[in-house]
Every structure is written in C-alpha cells, then in structure tokens.
Amino acid sequence: MAGSSHIQAVGWDGSGCPVARTLLTYSQSDDPGSAHFSDQTRLFSDGRWVTSRYCEKEILSSPALKVVTVGE
C-alpha cells in the first residue's frame, strides 16, 4: 500500500447527521495482480464513493456491521 491521503466530501441535508463520502487517493494494493490494485480508482471513475457513517441509525444500517459484546 502506498500513499497517505484520502478525499472526503461532507454536507448536511437537514437530518441532523452529516452526509459523507470518502475515497483513498490511492488504491489498496500496489500489486498489479491484486484485485485491489485499482479498486479506489474504479470507485472514483464510477462515481461510487465509500459511504461514511456517523450517526447511530446509519451505523446500524450498515450491511457490514458486526456487533461484538465484550464483558468480564
């Protein structure tokens, strides 16, 4: 992986929760054989930025959400 920056566009739609989209300024792998070699570039080209979730209702709606309860 190379690079150290990302692009984030943030706005508000009146819902009280920020609307944010993010992209890395580089892709997740510098190996041309990797499926992640140009993944972020493809997302940008397709207008498919990554959704950033800030409010609880958005976090809970994430299809990738995994809740882990930790206790003694």
N, C-alpha and C positions, 0 to 999 in steps of 0.2 A: 504494500500500500504506500502511496506517495501523496504528498500534499498535506495541507493543514487548515483548509478553509471550507466554509460552506456558504450557501446563499439562503437567506430566509426572508420571505415576504410575509409581513404581518399586517392585518387590518382588523377592523371591528365592524360587525353587522347589526349592532343593537341588541344582540342576545346576551351581552354581558361577558361573553367568552371570546378571546381573540381567535381569529381565523388565520391560521399559519400554514405555510407550505415551505418545505426545505429540500435542498439538493446539496450533495457534496460537490465541490468544484473539481473533483477528480473521481474516477471510478473506484470500486472497492478492491480491485486487483490490478497489478501491473504485469500480470502473466497473460500474454495474448491467447493462451489456450484455455483460460478460465472463463466460465460463464459470466463472471463479474468484471471482466476486463473493460467493458464499455457500458456497464449497466446504468450508471448515473447519466452518461451522455445520451443514451437512448431514452431514458425517462424525460430528460430536458427536451429533446427533439420532439417527443410525442406529446409534450405539454402535460406530462403526468408527474408532477412533483409529489414528494412524500408528505402526507398529512401529519402535522404535529398536533398532538392532543394535550390541552392544558387543563380543561375543566373535567370534573369527575364524570359527568354524563358522557363526555367524549371518550375518556379513558375506558370507561366500562363498555362502550360500544365497539371497541377495537376487536376485530376478528382474531387478532394475535394475542389477546390478553390471556395471561396465565396468572392466577391468584395463588400465592403461597402463604399459608398462615404459619408463623413461627411462634413457638412457645417453649417454655421450660418443661 
